[in-house]
Every structure is written in C-alpha cells, then in structure tokens.
Amino acid sequence: MFNRFKIKISDKITLHFLSIDDYSPRLKKHIEESIHFIWNGDNEVIEDPSDISITKLEILKLLEGKSAEQKIGIVSEFICHLYLRANKFKQHFLFRNLEEKGMKKGFDGVYLIDDDYYVYESKSSLETTITSTHNGNVSEAYRDLKGKIEGDNTANDPWRNAYNHSNMRTIDFNQTISQTLKNLSKDYVSGTYSQIKDYNIIPSSTIYLGTRYSDIEKTTLKSNLARLLGKYNFKSINAICINKKSIENFIDYLNE
C-alpha cells in the first residue's frame, strides 16, 4: 500500500522509507476509511456517508489559496498521519486546526504507542528544488523539534497547543498524556525548558519529484541517515522518508 520498508538500526533508531508514485485502489480505500478520523478525531461518529464528503471538502478548502510550499506540507503531513496510524501510533490531536484556517502552530502532532508519547515534525520539498535530500529535511525537522522543546523561540508555547488538542472530546482522552502536556506547558511558560535527549521524536521528510520520480534507494539512504542520526540526541527516534510524485493524486481523490 505504501511501498514501505521499515528498518530498525538499533533499539533507539527506526527508519521508515515510503515510495508513492500513484494511488492504488488499496491506498485510496485506506484513506477513505481513515480521513474522517484523522481530520476530526477517532471519536467523531460518522452519522451519514456524506460526512466523509464534507471532510474532503473541508480539506480542499484548506488547500485553497495556499502557496505551493504550504500545499505540499499539508499533503505530506496527511500521508504521514495515515501511515503512522496504520502502524498503531495513536493520534492525540486533530489534523484540523482549532484556531484558524491554517495548519496547527507548535508540533505537527503528538502520538502515543506502547505507553510512550512521541512528538512529530514534518518537512517537505517541492519538485523544483532539485538539491533536496532526505538527510537535509530530517535534519531540519530535528532542529525544529529541538528548538521547540528546548525553548529557542518562547513566543509560541507548543505544549499548550498539544494540550488543547489532547482534551478535545473527539480525541480518545488519556489522563496521563494530557496532564503531562499541561505540566510541560506550565514549565515552558515559567522558563523551565526540556532537553530533546529525553524525548521520543518523529521527524519526517517528503520529497516531491514529479517527472523525476523514482523509489527511494534504500541502501544509500539507510547509511546516510544512520550517520546523521548518530550525531543527534533523543530518547528514541522514528524517522520517516517519503519519495512522492506529486500532490495531484491526493487532490484528485478529494474531488472524487
């Protein structure tokens, strides 16, 4: 479905390589089964088949008027959320923004798996950016996570946004993670910041290739990422790298 390779480098490092050329019937079926819950939360009841059509329309409206960079970012995040959910990561946020018609401020997502929570950050590159690499995007996502966790930009408290999302009624409420996020927000506002070495993280990279599309070359990327991630601090990491042809298949699906 995702043309996926999952590679465990060590107890702390897992790599996920996805290659998406076109959308197979199986992939579209999986999106159809998941899109309403990614957007609205797992407890949002589908009362009528038209509810899914409304969700598609809302995402189309989100994409309207966005720059090319913003559009690829939105689609990249959606595909990562779809993939992580398929791999038993529990989504503790809404894909829809609570505050405005843009994407969320703060982290791109908070996930729970095996009683451990992960913070997620997505980076993507336009097909016109010929020099883009997965190492470069993963590195940028890591720096963003590090900066948010360690308080490099105190104008925006990422934990408060994550806490607000975790308490939505359409999210499967988890008292432990909600209280943890609330306490982290209090510390952040008080000027007491965390260290990324104590966190489970998910940096992701999506590279759009257009007519240059090819599947990920696994051996080279595995070697390059292993060297890169060996320089970084974290509790554990799941790094996701996606080669994707374009956003058009996703937009075509939304219009179906």
Backbone torsions as a table, in degrees:
resi	resn	phi	psi	omega
1	MET	NA	-47.8	179.0
2	PHE	-101.3	-0.6	-172.1
3	ASN	48.3	60.8	-165.9
4	ARG	-106.1	142.6	168.7
5	PHE	-126.8	124.6	178.1
6	LYS	-109.6	124.1	-173.5
7	ILE	-126.3	119.4	177.6
8	LYS	-93.1	111.2	-179.0
9	ILE	-80.3	-39.8	-179.7
10	SER	-159.4	-176.8	177.3
11	ASP	-63.5	-20.5	-176.1
12	LYS	-104.1	-18.2	-171.0
13	ILE	-124.7	122.2	173.7
14	THR	-127.6	134.2	179.7
15	LEU	-109.6	142.9	177.3
16	HIS	-128.1	119.3	-179.9
17	PHE	-113.4	121.7	179.2
18	LEU	-120.1	140.6	176.2
19	SER	-128.4	116.0	-174.9
20	ILE	-124.9	105.3	177.2
21	ASP	-87.1	-73.4	174.7
22	ASP	-117.4	177.1	-177.2
23	TYR	-99.2	111.2	178.3
24	SER	-71.3	159.3	174.8
25	PRO	-54.6	-36.1	179.8
26	ARG	-66.1	-42.4	179.5
27	LEU	-65.6	-43.5	179.7
28	LYS	-64.1	-36.6	177.1
29	LYS	-63.4	-41.0	179.8
30	HIS	-66.7	-40.0	176.3
31	ILE	-61.6	-44.7	-178.1
32	GLU	-60.0	-35.7	-179.6
33	GLU	-77.2	-18.8	-171.5
34	SER	-114.0	-23.5	-167.4
35	ILE	-60.2	-39.9	-178.8
36	HIS	-62.7	-38.3	-175.9
37	PHE	-81.5	-33.5	173.7
38	ILE	-61.3	-42.2	-176.5
39	TRP	-75.0	-43.6	-169.5
40	ASN	-107.8	-16.9	-175.2
41	GLY	109.8	151.0	-173.3
42	ASP	-68.1	-20.1	-179.1
43	ASN	-95.5	4.3	179.2
44	GLU	-78.0	109.9	-174.5
45	VAL	-71.9	135.9	171.7
46	ILE	-86.2	105.3	-176.3
47	GLU	-86.8	-21.1	-175.9
48	ASP	-155.3	145.8	178.3
49	PRO	-54.2	-26.6	-179.9
50	SER	-67.6	-17.5	179.1
51	ASP	-59.4	-37.3	179.1
52	ILE	-68.8	-38.8	177.3
53	SER	-62.4	-38.3	178.6
54	ILE	-65.4	-41.5	177.5
55	THR	-60.2	-44.2	177.7
56	LYS	-59.9	-42.7	-179.8
57	LEU	-64.7	-39.1	178.9
58	GLU	-63.7	-39.4	178.9
59	ILE	-69.9	-38.7	174.9
60	LEU	-59.5	-42.3	179.1
61	LYS	-66.2	-34.1	175.7
62	LEU	-62.2	-38.6	-178.0
63	LEU	-74.2	-25.3	-177.5
64	GLU	-61.4	133.2	175.8
65	GLY	78.3	-1.8	178.8
66	LYS	-81.0	153.9	175.4
67	SER	-70.0	165.8	178.1
68	ALA	-58.6	-40.2	179.7
69	GLU	-64.4	-41.2	179.4
70	GLN	-67.4	-39.7	-179.5
71	LYS	-62.5	-47.0	-179.4
72	ILE	-66.6	-31.3	177.7
73	GLY	-65.4	-42.9	179.6
74	ILE	-63.6	-47.1	-179.0
75	VAL	-66.1	-39.7	179.1
76	SER	-61.2	-45.1	178.3
77	GLU	-60.5	-44.6	-178.4
78	PHE	-58.9	-46.5	-178.4
79	ILE	-62.5	-39.2	177.8
80	CYS	-65.4	-41.9	178.0
81	HIS	-62.1	-41.7	178.4
82	LEU	-59.8	-45.3	-178.3
83	TYR	-67.5	-45.6	-177.8
84	LEU	-63.7	-39.9	176.8
85	ARG	-62.1	-38.7	178.4
86	ALA	-65.7	-19.2	179.6
87	ASN	-105.8	25.6	169.7
88	LYS	73.2	13.3	171.0
89	PHE	-77.6	129.2	-177.2
90	LYS	-90.8	124.6	-175.3
91	GLN	-80.0	121.1	179.7
92	HIS	-114.3	47.1	178.3
93	PHE	-165.7	167.4	172.9
94	LEU	-100.6	143.2	173.3
95	PHE	-69.3	-32.7	175.1
96	ARG	-68.3	147.5	177.7
97	ASN	-82.8	141.9	-179.9
98	LEU	-81.5	-25.3	-168.1
99	GLU	-102.3	-30.3	-171.2
100	GLU	-158.0	-178.8	-179.0
101	LYS	-88.5	29.4	176.2
102	GLY	-117.4	-171.2	177.3
103	MET	-84.2	168.0	-175.9
104	LYS	-64.1	145.7	168.7
105	LYS	-87.5	156.8	-178.6
106	GLY	91.6	-145.3	179.1
107	PHE	-71.3	154.2	176.9
108	ASP	-79.0	-11.2	177.0
109	GLY	175.6	156.0	172.2
110	VAL	-126.5	128.1	-177.5
111	TYR	-122.7	155.3	176.1
112	LEU	-126.6	132.2	173.8
113	ILE	-150.2	132.9	179.9
114	ASP	51.8	40.5	177.7
115	ASP	67.9	10.0	174.6
116	ASP	-110.8	138.4	177.1
117	TYR	-104.2	148.3	-177.1
118	TYR	-125.3	142.7	171.4
119	VAL	-105.4	140.0	-169.4
120	TYR	-119.8	140.2	176.6
121	GLU	-140.4	133.2	-175.7
122	SER	-113.6	138.4	171.9
123	LYS	-131.7	143.8	-178.6
124	SER	-142.3	161.1	-176.5
125	SER	-131.8	136.1	176.5
126	LEU	-64.9	153.7	178.7
127	GLU	-66.1	-20.4	178.4
128	THR	-78.9	-10.6	178.8
129	THR	-90.0	86.1	-171.0
130	ILE	-63.3	-29.4	-173.0
131	THR	-87.7	3.4	-177.1
132	SER	-63.6	143.4	174.8
133	THR	-135.5	154.9	176.4
134	HIS	-66.2	-37.3	176.5
135	ASN	-57.9	-43.0	-179.3
136	GLY	-64.6	-43.9	-179.7
137	ASN	-68.8	-41.8	177.9
138	VAL	-62.8	-40.0	177.9
139	SER	-62.5	-41.8	178.8
140	GLU	-65.7	-41.2	177.9
141	ALA	-63.7	-41.0	177.8
142	TYR	-61.9	-45.1	179.8
143	ARG	-61.3	-39.2	177.9
144	ASP	-64.0	-45.4	178.1
145	LEU	-61.2	-44.6	-179.8
146	LYS	-60.7	-44.9	-179.2
147	GLY	-63.5	-41.3	-179.8
148	LYS	-68.4	-43.1	-178.8
149	ILE	-68.3	-39.5	-173.7
150	GLU	-95.0	4.9	170.5
151	GLY	79.7	32.0	178.8
152	ASP	-68.3	-30.5	177.9
153	ASN	-125.9	96.8	-172.9
154	THR	-83.2	0.6	-179.9
155	ALA	-68.5	-24.4	-177.8
156	ASN	-129.4	121.0	178.4
157	ASP	-87.1	103.7	-176.6
158	PRO	-68.9	-26.0	-177.7
159	TRP	-71.7	-33.7	179.2
160	ARG	-64.0	-42.2	177.8
161	ASN	-62.8	-43.7	179.1
162	ALA	-62.7	-39.9	178.1
163	TYR	-63.4	-44.8	179.5
164	ASN	-59.0	-42.5	179.3
165	HIS	-66.0	-39.5	-175.8
166	SER	-66.2	-18.3	-177.5
167	ASN	-100.7	4.4	176.5
168	MET	-66.2	142.6	-175.5
169	ARG	-66.7	-20.5	179.5
170	THR	-88.0	0.3	174.3
171	ILE	-94.9	142.3	172.8
172	ASP	-67.0	103.0	-171.9
173	PHE	-65.4	134.5	176.0
174	ASN	-128.6	110.1	-174.0
175	GLN	-59.0	-40.1	-176.7
176	THR	-64.3	-49.7	-177.4
177	ILE	-69.3	-36.4	178.4
178	SER	-62.5	-46.1	179.4
179	GLN	-66.3	-37.6	177.5
180	THR	-60.9	-46.0	179.8
181	LEU	-64.8	-38.2	178.4
182	LYS	-64.3	-43.4	179.6
183	ASN	-66.3	-38.4	177.7
184	LEU	-64.5	-38.1	177.4
185	SER	-64.1	-44.0	178.4
186	LYS	-59.8	-45.3	179.4
187	ASP	-62.3	-42.0	-177.9
188	TYR	-61.0	-46.5	179.6
189	VAL	-64.3	-33.6	-179.4
190	SER	-79.4	-5.7	178.9
191	GLY	90.4	12.8	176.7
192	THR	-103.0	106.4	-172.8
193	TYR	-104.4	156.6	-179.9
194	SER	-87.9	178.2	174.5
195	GLN	-120.0	136.9	-175.8
196	ILE	-63.3	-22.0	179.4
197	LYS	-61.9	-18.2	-177.7
198	ASP	-97.5	9.1	-172.3
199	TYR	-120.8	145.6	167.3
200	ASN	-85.2	130.2	-173.7
201	ILE	-131.9	154.6	176.1
202	ILE	-131.5	92.4	170.6
203	PRO	-87.4	140.5	179.3
204	SER	-129.5	151.9	178.2
205	SER	-131.6	127.9	172.9
206	THR	-122.4	125.3	177.2
207	ILE	-113.6	121.4	176.8
208	TYR	-89.3	132.2	-170.9
209	LEU	-118.5	-14.7	179.1
210	GLY	57.2	-131.5	-178.6
211	THR	-69.7	-11.9	177.5
212	ARG	-88.5	8.2	-172.3
213	TYR	-55.2	137.2	168.8
214	SER	-153.1	157.4	176.1
215	ASP	-65.6	156.7	176.9
216	ILE	-60.6	136.1	173.5
217	GLU	-85.1	100.3	-165.4
218	LYS	-65.9	-43.8	-172.9
219	THR	-64.0	-47.2	-179.3
220	THR	-65.6	-45.7	-177.9
221	LEU	-65.0	-40.5	177.1
222	LYS	-56.7	-47.0	-179.3
223	SER	-63.9	-44.9	-178.7
224	ASN	-64.3	-43.5	-178.9
225	LEU	-70.1	-36.8	178.9
226	ALA	-60.3	-41.5	177.7
227	ARG	-66.5	-42.9	-179.0
228	LEU	-63.5	-52.3	-174.5
229	LEU	-68.7	-23.7	176.1
230	GLY	-64.0	-16.1	179.6
231	LYS	-90.5	-11.0	-170.5
232	TYR	-100.9	160.2	176.5
233	ASN	-105.1	137.9	176.0
234	PHE	-174.0	163.5	173.4
235	LYS	-76.3	-49.6	171.2
236	SER	-156.8	161.0	-176.0
237	ILE	-141.9	136.5	166.4
238	ASN	-116.4	107.2	-179.0
239	ALA	-97.9	127.6	-177.8
240	ILE	-111.4	128.7	176.9
241	CYS	-125.8	129.6	-176.4
242	ILE	-127.2	125.9	164.7
243	ASN	-93.3	123.4	-177.3
244	LYS	-132.7	141.0	-177.3
245	LYS	-70.9	-52.7	-176.8
246	SER	-163.7	177.7	174.1
247	ILE	-93.2	-3.6	-171.6
248	GLU	-65.1	-36.3	179.1
249	ASN	-63.1	-36.5	178.8
250	PHE	-68.3	-43.9	178.8
251	ILE	-64.6	-39.1	177.0
252	ASP	-60.9	-42.2	178.2
253	TYR	-61.0	-44.1	-179.8
254	LEU	-61.4	-29.4	-178.2
255	ASN	-86.6	-5.1	-178.7
256	GLU	-70.3	NA	NA
